[in-house]
Amino acid sequence: MTESEQSESAENPVSLDNAELYFNRDLSILAFNQRVLALADDPRVPLLERLRFLTIVSSNLDEFFEVRMAGLLQRRKFGAGPLGPDMLGPDREIAAVAQMAHEIIQEQYLCLNQRLLPALAKEGIRLLRRKEWRAAQKRWISNYFQTEVMPLLTPLSLDPAHPFPKVQNKGLNFAIVLEGHDAYGRRSPIAIVQAPRILPRIIQIPPHLAGPSDFVFLSSVIHEHVTALFPGLKILGFYQFRVTRNSELFVDEEEVDNLLDALVDELPMRPFGEAVRLEVANNCPREVVDYLLKHFELVDDNLYSLAGPVNLSRLAAIIDMVPRQDLLFPPFVPGLPSVCSRPENIFARLREAPILLHHPYQSFNPVLDFLRQAASDPQVIGIKQTLYRTTPDSPLIDALIEAAMAGKQVTAVVELKARFDEANNIRMAERLEEVGVQVVYGVVNHKVHAKMILILRREDEGIRLYGHLGTGNYHPRNARIYTDLSLLTADSDITADMNDLFMHITGMGRVPQLRRLLQSPFTLFNALIEAIEAETRRGSEGRILARVNALVEPELIRALYRASQAGVEIDLVVRGACALRPGIPGVSEHIRVRSIVGRFLEHSRVYYFGNGRHPKLWISSADWMGRNLFRRLEVAVPIQDPDLRARVLEETLQLYLQDDCNAWLMKADGSYEQLRRSPEDDCQSAQEILLRHYDRSSQHG
């Protein structure tokens, strides 16, 4: 900024409350899915992985409509005003979101029909249409229908005795137009057939009847044989449709006596929430569309007409059924720190120095071993762990059960309200309680999102504490596809803080002054504001680096704007939603925002502040969102060891700021520009660099 510009800016300061300085959160979420969709369209990406990215977009959009769009429609219904700092009211936001969602979905089907399906066919992976079936294939498909499909179908001709059936959330359904009289001489012009969820949506034809990787859609199988469901009637039309429903659970935690029982009662109602989206095949006649819209109390803005199957996420099944490693990302073996490869007691190792793991490049096994050793070690007397997302059959759960059965005191803080994992977490909690684990269901109206394991071990000098803190969930499968950080430590200050936090969660007493950890909803937000303001006071000598999954909290954004106005250089790696607009003269010209979208889902949260000659760096479970900072229990742990701090800085921030392969730069208008512009460009991928560095299969010894 020139001196004259600085003077003009000082005379006419920009109000940081101006709505034009903020990008809408929901539009930003959809923009992230545009970036994922670009991977499905990228010829550099292996073909089956491109198909996977296409299906990920569908799954993401399903959740977006189930939660975000559902919330917008509820706000409009009750006359709510603008909610975010962008000040878009529900009407304007719904219109903008619907337009962007339609554009994404249209591009999805163009990508599928014009690029992916032809490319798959060239590789011998074919989705055969009915007109392509040969006689022998037709006979096999007919037998499959008769034996595997038809017995499970319930054709429903609509009349006063057969009202429109309850259509489940995201289920596959068919609207069938009929002509003629039924067995009782009546006319029923329309019927509904629901495809049971137990039936596979993609069916592989035996190789001896086709190619080794030929498939048909369940919808095609039913369409071919639909006359068998309505004997004596003429079929005039057969049209797929799918309804997406509001999937939020409505449980008033202040009013229920037992949260688990309340959720058990509420979960069965989730598939039948209020409709928010209707998807139909694009050959569906307008009169049928209008009939469906009227029944589900929707309007044209809620209608999505599709040039293909109504649920692209089901195509992911093909990836597992096709044995073509050459069409997938190359396999890799996660690295293992040398200190973890020795069979020594992990507690002895942690007394020497902490262990930092960078997943998925480094194995999650040391975390499993940490818990398994604790379960079998006779000197361990207690284990405490938070559980947000995992699976009931997880090896971590097995270790907790083993520890409880060995007589150790085991406490598990299970977050029952982890969205879409409620049923899993209920089963997990019940399994733990059966063996005597003390299960606590978090904090009323505050989700426990922190990732902590605390081990209490009786040693010569007394009880010693060992801890694990991470940025990701205790989910071994996700640890192979999400980037996250794990810290294993025996630091007495950190582990004492962890014990205080567990005591707070279970006893609900006031949180004491913590020594090292930052915690939301009490200290994390203020500490971040103070750290930003400290850099602001340093002006052009200040430095802020951060990577989060989302940045939408208004006060944090305003603090970053003020830092930029003071000349602080700020680089942010924000995977998904970002409400901050970079590059606005006089406001954010010193802020750069990039999103990395590649093979792995970027999930680590890291905050770095230059702090003069004494840099501060935290790893955390918390994104920079209001829900994480005020309505969840989160933890940020400082990385104080100079070598570990330098490693985190290099691997999670500096490498990503040099990435010109998977990086997208955010512009001031909220759009994104991909750095890599042509297939021939040489580029540097942070993920690939880390893979090569840690891949044990490529290392010797």
Secondary structure, DSSP 8 states (H G I E B T S, - for coil): --HHHHHHHHHS---TT-GGGB--HHHHHHHHHHHHHHHHT-TTS-HHHHHHHHHHHHHHHHHIIIIIIHHHHHHHHTT----STT---HHHHHHHHHHHHHHHHHHHHHIIIIIIHHHHHHTTEEE--GGG--HHHHHHHHHHIIIIIGGG---EE-BTTB------TT--EEEEEEESB-TTS-B--EEEEE--TTS-SEEE--GGGS-TEEEEEHHHHHHHTGGGGSTTSEEEEEEEEEEEE-------TTT-S-HHHHHHHHGGGGGGS-EEEEEEETT--HHHHHHHHHHTT--GGGEEEESS-S-GGGGHHHHHHS--GGGS------B--HHHHS-S-HHHHHHH--EEEEETTB-SHHHHHHHHHHHH-TTEEEEEEEESS--TT-HHHHHHHHHHHTT-EEEEEE-TTSTT-HHHHHHHHHHHHHTT-EEE--BTTBEE--EEEEEEEEETTEEEEEEEEESS-S-TTGGGTEEEEEEEE--HHHHHHHHHHHHHHHH-------SS-EEETTTHHHHHHHHHHHHHHHGGG-EEEEEES-B--HHHHHHHHHHHHTT-EEEEEESS-B-B-TT-TTTTTTEEEEEE-SSSEE--EEEEE--TTS-EEEEES--BSHHHHHSEEEEEEE--SHHHHHHHIIIIIIHHHS--SSEEEE-TTS-EEES--STT-----HHHHHHHHH-GGGS--
